[in-house]
Amino acid sequence: MNKTNNPKLTENSKFLRKNMTKQERHLWYDFLKTLPITFHRQKVLGNYIVDFYCASKKFVIELDGSQHFENTGKSKDEIRDKYLENLGIKVLRYSNLDIDRNFYGVCIDILKNIAQK
């Protein structure tokens, strides 16, 4: 079995794709979907479902709601990020507030990361 494939999470990832947050929809439909490289939404990687994954550039984009800024959320994110980094995947994190208030800046930062890879 592919070490990043986890059939147990497939149904949940399908559900999440159909029920994206407002910020995920905005980033997907107004930016990522228009790029000439492929991004996957709610992609299963091991024991995790990441918000957006670009296999060709080996990076993940995570949009963080308020729960990610609490101690438990921070700890879980650190473990998750280390797991992904051990697979050679870079993690880009933006808050929902970043999407709401600085969408253009987030898009520019993503483009810079695409160009670096």
N, C-alpha and C positions, 0 to 999 in steps of 0.2 A: 504494500500500500504506500502511496505517496505520503510523505510525512506531513505535508500541509493539507491533505484532504481528510475531512472528517464527516462521513455520511450522517452522523448523529445530529449535525448542525444544519444540514441542508434545508429542511423544512422551515426552521427558524429564519434562515437567511432569505428564503423566498418571501416569508411573511414581512420581514424588515424591508425588503425591496419594494413591496406593495404599500408599505406604510411608513415611508420616509418622513423625517421631521421636515418642518418648513425650511430650515437652513440647508438640510441635505438636498431637498428638491431644488432650491435656488442654485446651489453650487453645481449640481448635476445638469439641470436643464439650461442654465444660463451661462455655463462655462465649460465644465469637463466634457460634456457630450459633444461640444463643438470642436474640440481639439483634434488634431490629426493623429494622435496616438490613442490607444485603447485603454480605457479605465473600466474596471468592473465594480459594480455597486454591491455592497453587503457580501463581500467575498469571504468564504471560509478559508482560514489559514490555521491549520492545527486545531487547537481548542478555542479558537477565537473567530469572531466574525468582524472583519474590519469594514469601515464605512466605504472607503474607495481604495482600489488597488490597481497600480500600474505595473504589470509584470515586466514590460520591456525596460522600464527605468528602475525597477526594484524599489518602489516606495509606496507607502500607505498614507492616505490622508484620513485623519480622524477629526471629527467635529465634536467638541466637548460641551455638554450641558453642565449645569451647576453641580451635579453629583460628582463630577470629575475633580472638583476643587475641594472636596471634603477629604479628610485623612484616609478613609477607606478607599475612596475612588482613586486618590493619588497613588496609594500602595498597589492597587490592582493594575493601574496604568503602567507603573514602573516594571512590574513583572511581565506584563504583556509586551511592553516595548523591548525589554531585554530578550524575550523569546524571539520576537521578529528580527531584532538586530542580529541575533545568532544565526538566523537564516539568510543574513545579508540584505535585509530589507530595512530601509530608512523610514522612520515614522515622522510625518509632519502633523502637528497638532494645532488646531485653531479652535477658539471658543465660538459658541453660537453667537455671542456678542460681536466677535470679529466679523462674522458673516453679515450680521445685521447692520453694523455701523461702518465697516471698512471692507466691503466686498471687493472693491478694486484692488486694495492693498493685498488682500489674501490671494487674489488671482495673479498679481505680479510676483508674489513670493513663490507660488506654485510654478509659474513659468521659469523663474530663476532656478528652481530645483530641477526642473526638466532639462534645462540647458546644461546644468552641471554634470548630468549623468551620461 
